Amino acid sequence: MEYSATKSATTTGSNIPVKEVYTPEDIEEFDYNRDLGLPGKEPYTRGIYSNMYRGKLWTIRQFSGFATPEETNKRFKYKYENGETGFSISFDSVTENGLDPDDPRAEDEVGQSGVSVSSLADMETVFQGLPIDKVSTAVITSQWTSPALAAMYFAMAEKLGVSLKEVNGTSQNDPYVFTLCCNVIDCVTPPHLLRLSVDLIEWCAQEVPHWHPVSFASYNYRENGCNAHQELGMLFANAVGYIEEELKRNRLKIDDFGPVLSFHLAAHNDFFEEIAKFRAARRMWYKLMKERYGAQDPRSLAFRFHVQTSGSTHIYQQVLNNSVRLAYQVLAAALGGAQSIHCNSYDEPVCLPTDQGVLLSIRTQQIAQYETNIANVADPLGGSYYMEWLTNEVEKRAWEYFQEIEHRGGLLEVWQSGWMHREAANAMEERQREITSGETKIVGLNCFEMAEEPYQVPVFRPNPQSTEIQADKVRKLRQERDNQKVKQCLENLRQVSLSGENVMPALMEAVKAYATLGEIQDVWRSIYPKWKVPIEY
C-alpha cells in the first residue's frame, strides 16, 4: 500500500508552515555577529564552548532506577561498566510524593516506576561502590521532594569523603514537572514549593558550587503535548519565576546564582525543528540574562542543557522501530549542542527497560560519538538558510508564548490558576486528534500497520516484593537510629521553615540523623496549606 505525504510535508511538527526551499532572501535581516557568531561566543547560538565536542564529548547520562536500592545499584554498575559517563536516578511515585514505603497509601507502588529511597541509608545503598567523585549525578525528582533528596545525596557524598565543594551533579527541582505529569498526594501550595526550591538554589550556589540545583525540565511539558515554541516559552517563564524569587530576597546577585541554573529539554521527532529549538534556546537565554538581568559572567549567559529522547513518540506496536526513532533524536540533540543526553530504551512502551534495552541505548550514543564524526565540527548546520530561518522562527514564536505567560501574571499565577495545566490538556487532545485522523503519521500505529507483532522482545518486571522489603527496612531504621536526635532535628526544621531562613542547613542535619523522607515532608505538610492540583481527571 502506498501512502501520500501529508501535513508533515508542509509544516513542522509544531505546525510552523515551511516552504520547499530556502535562500538568502529568507534571512535578509540576518546579522552574523548579532544572531550567530562563533561557538563559545555571544549570543551562544552555535554552542557554549568554542570547540564543543572536540574538547569533551557529551555526557551519556541514562535515567534509571527501579525496585530496591540494591537492585538499582546493580543496574547502575552495569551501565557504568558499559560506558555510561553520568548517573541519573529515577525515583518511584511514592518517593516523588514524599511518602515512606510503609505508608498505607504506598501499597503496591513501591519500586514500580523507579527506585524507592526513603532515607540516607537508601541513598548510600544506591551509590555503593560507584565513583561519584569522578562521575556527576542527576537527582531527578519532583520539586516537592527535591530539597530533601538532594540533601541525602550531599550527606552520602560527605560520608564517602567527597567535599561539597567538589560534588558535581544536578537536581531537577522544576515547578511543573510533578504537578503536570503525576498523581499528587498531599502536596503544599505553589508559593511554598517555590520557597523551598529557591532555598536549594541559593544554598547550593554558596555551598555546592559544582551542583546545578535546578534543571528546568521542559521535557515534561513537551511529553504532555506542548509544541516546540510552547516548550521554550514555558521553560523561560519558569526560570524567570525562580530568578525573581531569589532576587527579591536581596541575598544574592544574578551572577552569584546564574551559573548554577540548568535545563532539561526534549528531543522530539521533527529533526530540523528540534535542532533549531536548541539553538534558539541558547540565544533566548543569552538575551534574557544579558538584557533583562544585566548578567556579566559568561557562565550565567551560557545555556547548559540535558536532552532526553521523547518517550511520547515511542509506541509498543513494532517496538524495535523505536530504536530508529531514538537514534534520530540522539542525532538531533548532538547536532543541537547538548551537554548531556539520555537515550530512552526501545522497550519502554512495554516495560521498564531491560538490560538489553539499556545496553542498546548506551551503544546508540557511543556509535554517534565515535563512528559518525558528528563531533568533529561545532554547529555543523550553522549557516544553512533553512536552519537559520527556522531558528529565528522558533525563537520568535517562543518569545510570543513567553510574553503571553507574563501577561497572565507569570509563573505562580498560571501555575495556581490551572491555566498551564489546561494548555497541556488542550495540546494533548490536539496531538491525539492529529494521530487519530491520520494527519500525523506514526509508522506502525496509523500507517504501515501489521496484523501480528513482528518483533519478539524480553519483558522486564520489577520485584513485586519491593513494598514489603522497603517497608521492613524503614521500620528497622526507626528502631536503630537515635530517635531523640531525629525529633530535635525535625523540630528545628519546622522552626526554620516557619521563619525566613534558608531550610537547607536544618534539612542537612535531619537527613544525617536518618530522618525519613516522609517525616521531613510531613513537617512541611503540617505547617503549609495543602494544594489541590487544578486538573480535572
ChimeraX attribute file (.defattr): number of C-alpha atoms within 10 A of each C-alpha:
attribute: neighborCount
match mode: 1-to-1
recipient: residues
	/A:1	4
	/A:2	6
	/A:3	8
	/A:4	5
	/A:5	11
	/A:6	12
	/A:7	15
	/A:8	17
	/A:9	13
	/A:10	14
	/A:11	13
	/A:12	20
	/A:13	20
	/A:14	15
	/A:15	12
	/A:16	16
	/A:17	12
	/A:18	15
	/A:19	9
	/A:20	7
	/A:21	8
	/A:22	15
	/A:23	11
	/A:24	12
	/A:25	10
	/A:26	14
	/A:27	15
	/A:28	9
	/A:29	9
	/A:30	15
	/A:31	10
	/A:32	10
	/A:33	11
	/A:34	11
	/A:35	19
	/A:36	21
	/A:37	17
	/A:38	21
	/A:39	20
	/A:40	18
	/A:41	18
	/A:42	22
	/A:43	24
	/A:44	26
	/A:45	32
	/A:46	30
	/A:47	31
	/A:48	25
	/A:49	18
	/A:50	15
	/A:51	17
	/A:52	22
	/A:53	21
	/A:54	14
	/A:55	11
	/A:56	11
	/A:57	17
	/A:58	22
	/A:59	19
	/A:60	25
	/A:61	29
	/A:62	27
	/A:63	23
	/A:64	23
	/A:65	27
	/A:66	27
	/A:67	27
	/A:68	26
	/A:69	25
	/A:70	17
	/A:71	17
	/A:72	23
	/A:73	22
	/A:74	15
	/A:75	19
	/A:76	25
	/A:77	18
	/A:78	15
	/A:79	21
	/A:80	19
	/A:81	10
	/A:82	13
	/A:83	15
	/A:84	23
	/A:85	20
	/A:86	24
	/A:87	25
	/A:88	21
	/A:89	22
	/A:90	24
	/A:91	27
	/A:92	22
	/A:93	25
	/A:94	28
	/A:95	26
	/A:96	26
	/A:97	25
	/A:98	27
	/A:99	27
	/A:100	25
	/A:101	30
	/A:102	20
	/A:103	12
	/A:104	9
	/A:105	12
	/A:106	18
	/A:107	14
	/A:108	15
	/A:109	19
	/A:110	33
	/A:111	31
	/A:112	23
	/A:113	19
	/A:114	26
	/A:115	29
	/A:116	33
	/A:117	33
	/A:118	28
	/A:119	26
	/A:120	25
	/A:121	20
	/A:122	22
	/A:123	22
	/A:124	21
	/A:125	17
	/A:126	25
	/A:127	22
	/A:128	18
	/A:129	11
	/A:130	14
	/A:131	12
	/A:132	18
	/A:133	15
	/A:134	12
	/A:135	17
	/A:136	20
	/A:137	22
	/A:138	23
	/A:139	24
	/A:140	25
	/A:141	25
	/A:142	25
	/A:143	25
	/A:144	27
	/A:145	25
	/A:146	24
	/A:147	25
	/A:148	27
	/A:149	28
	/A:150	27
	/A:151	21
	/A:152	30
	/A:153	22
	/A:154	24
	/A:155	22
	/A:156	22
	/A:157	20
	/A:158	13
	/A:159	12
	/A:160	14
	/A:161	10
	/A:162	16
	/A:163	14
	/A:164	17
	/A:165	13
	/A:166	15
	/A:167	22
	/A:168	20
	/A:169	21
	/A:170	23
	/A:171	27
	/A:172	25
	/A:173	31
	/A:174	30
	/A:175	25
	/A:176	24
	/A:177	20
	/A:178	20
	/A:179	21
	/A:180	22
	/A:181	14
	/A:182	13
	/A:183	11
	/A:184	18
	/A:185	17
	/A:186	16
	/A:187	23
	/A:188	20
	/A:189	16
	/A:190	23
	/A:191	14
	/A:192	17
	/A:193	20
	/A:194	22
	/A:195	17
	/A:196	24
	/A:197	25
	/A:198	23
	/A:199	20
	/A:200	25
	/A:201	27
	/A:202	21
	/A:203	17
	/A:204	21
	/A:205	22
	/A:206	13
	/A:207	13
	/A:208	21
	/A:209	19
	/A:210	19
	/A:211	27
	/A:212	26
	/A:213	32
	/A:214	28
	/A:215	24
	/A:216	27
	/A:217	28
	/A:218	27
	/A:219	25
	/A:220	24
	/A:221	27
	/A:222	25
	/A:223	19
	/A:224	22
	/A:225	21
	/A:226	24
	/A:227	22
	/A:228	30
	/A:229	26
	/A:230	24
	/A:231	25
	/A:232	30
	/A:233	25
	/A:234	28
	/A:235	24
	/A:236	24
	/A:237	22
	/A:238	23
	/A:239	21
	/A:240	19
	/A:241	17
	/A:242	23
	/A:243	19
	/A:244	13
	/A:245	17
	/A:246	21
	/A:247	14
	/A:248	10
	/A:249	10
	/A:250	8
	/A:251	9
	/A:252	15
	/A:253	15
	/A:254	18
	/A:255	19
	/A:256	16
	/A:257	23
	/A:258	24
	/A:259	22
	/A:260	23
	/A:261	25
	/A:262	23
	/A:263	23
	/A:264	22
	/A:265	30
	/A:266	27
	/A:267	32
	/A:268	28
	/A:269	20
	/A:270	16
	/A:271	18
	/A:272	18
	/A:273	24
	/A:274	26
	/A:275	27
	/A:276	27
	/A:277	27
	/A:278	32
	/A:279	30
	/A:280	28
	/A:281	29
	/A:282	26
	/A:283	26
	/A:284	24
	/A:285	22
	/A:286	22
	/A:287	17
	/A:288	16
	/A:289	21
	/A:290	17
	/A:291	10
	/A:292	10
	/A:293	17
	/A:294	13
	/A:295	21
	/A:296	13
	/A:297	15
	/A:298	17
	/A:299	16
	/A:300	22
	/A:301	27
	/A:302	26
	/A:303	26
	/A:304	24
	/A:305	21
	/A:306	24
	/A:307	28
	/A:308	26
	/A:309	26
	/A:310	23
	/A:311	21
	/A:312	14
	/A:313	15
	/A:314	25
	/A:315	20
	/A:316	17
	/A:317	19
	/A:318	18
	/A:319	20
	/A:320	19
	/A:321	17
	/A:322	23
	/A:323	20
	/A:324	12
	/A:325	18
	/A:326	28
	/A:327	19
	/A:328	20
	/A:329	27
	/A:330	28
	/A:331	20
	/A:332	25
	/A:333	29
	/A:334	27
	/A:335	26
	/A:336	27
	/A:337	29
	/A:338	28
	/A:339	22
	/A:340	21
	/A:341	27
	/A:342	27
	/A:343	27
	/A:344	29
	/A:345	28
	/A:346	28
	/A:347	25
	/A:348	19
	/A:349	17
	/A:350	16
	/A:351	16
	/A:352	21
	/A:353	24
	/A:354	19
	/A:355	15
	/A:356	13
	/A:357	22
	/A:358	24
	/A:359	17
	/A:360	17
	/A:361	24
	/A:362	23
	/A:363	17
	/A:364	21
	/A:365	25
	/A:366	16
	/A:367	12
	/A:368	17
	/A:369	19
	/A:370	11
	/A:371	10
	/A:372	11
	/A:373	10
	/A:374	17
	/A:375	23
	/A:376	14
	/A:377	13
	/A:378	24
	/A:379	23
	/A:380	13
	/A:381	17
	/A:382	19
	/A:383	13
	/A:384	13
	/A:385	16
	/A:386	22
	/A:387	18
	/A:388	23
	/A:389	22
	/A:390	25
	/A:391	23
	/A:392	20
	/A:393	18
	/A:394	26
	/A:395	25
	/A:396	15
	/A:397	17
	/A:398	26
	/A:399	20
	/A:400	15
	/A:401	20
	/A:402	22
	/A:403	16
	/A:404	15
	/A:405	21
	/A:406	17
	/A:407	10
	/A:408	12
	/A:409	12
	/A:410	18
	/A:411	23
	/A:412	17
	/A:413	15
	/A:414	19
	/A:415	21
	/A:416	17
	/A:417	12
	/A:418	16
	/A:419	16
	/A:420	21
	/A:421	23
	/A:422	16
	/A:423	16
	/A:424	22
	/A:425	18
	/A:426	15
	/A:427	19
	/A:428	18
	/A:429	12
	/A:430	14
	/A:431	17
	/A:432	14
	/A:433	13
	/A:434	14
	/A:435	14
	/A:436	14
	/A:437	10
	/A:438	15
	/A:439	15
	/A:440	19
	/A:441	19
	/A:442	16
	/A:443	14
	/A:444	16
	/A:445	16
	/A:446	14
	/A:447	14
	/A:448	12
	/A:449	13
	/A:450	11
	/A:451	5
	/A:452	8
	/A:453	12
	/A:454	11
	/A:455	10
	/A:456	9
	/A:457	14
	/A:458	12
	/A:459	13
	/A:460	15
	/A:461	12
	/A:462	19
	/A:463	15
	/A:464	14
	/A:465	13
	/A:466	23
	/A:467	23
	/A:468	14
	/A:469	16
	/A:470	23
	/A:471	20
	/A:472	13
	/A:473	17
	/A:474	19
	/A:475	13
	/A:476	11
	/A:477	17
	/A:478	14
	/A:479	9
	/A:480	9
	/A:481	13
	/A:482	13
	/A:483	15
	/A:484	10
	/A:485	15
	/A:486	21
	/A:487	15
	/A:488	14
	/A:489	23
	/A:490	23
	/A:491	15
	/A:492	17
	/A:493	24
	/A:494	20
	/A:495	16
	/A:496	17
	/A:497	22
	/A:498	13
	/A:499	10
	/A:500	10
	/A:501	12
	/A:502	18
	/A:503	23
	/A:504	23
	/A:505	14
	/A:506	19
	/A:507	26
	/A:508	22
	/A:509	21
	/A:510	28
	/A:511	26
	/A:512	19
	/A:513	21
	/A:514	23
	/A:515	28
	/A:516	26
	/A:517	25
	/A:518	22
	/A:519	19
	/A:520	22
	/A:521	20
	/A:522	18
	/A:523	16
	/A:524	21
	/A:525	16
	/A:526	11
	/A:527	13
	/A:528	17
	/A:529	14
	/A:530	16
	/A:531	14
	/A:532	14
	/A:533	21
	/A:534	16
	/A:535	13
	/A:536	8
	/A:537	3
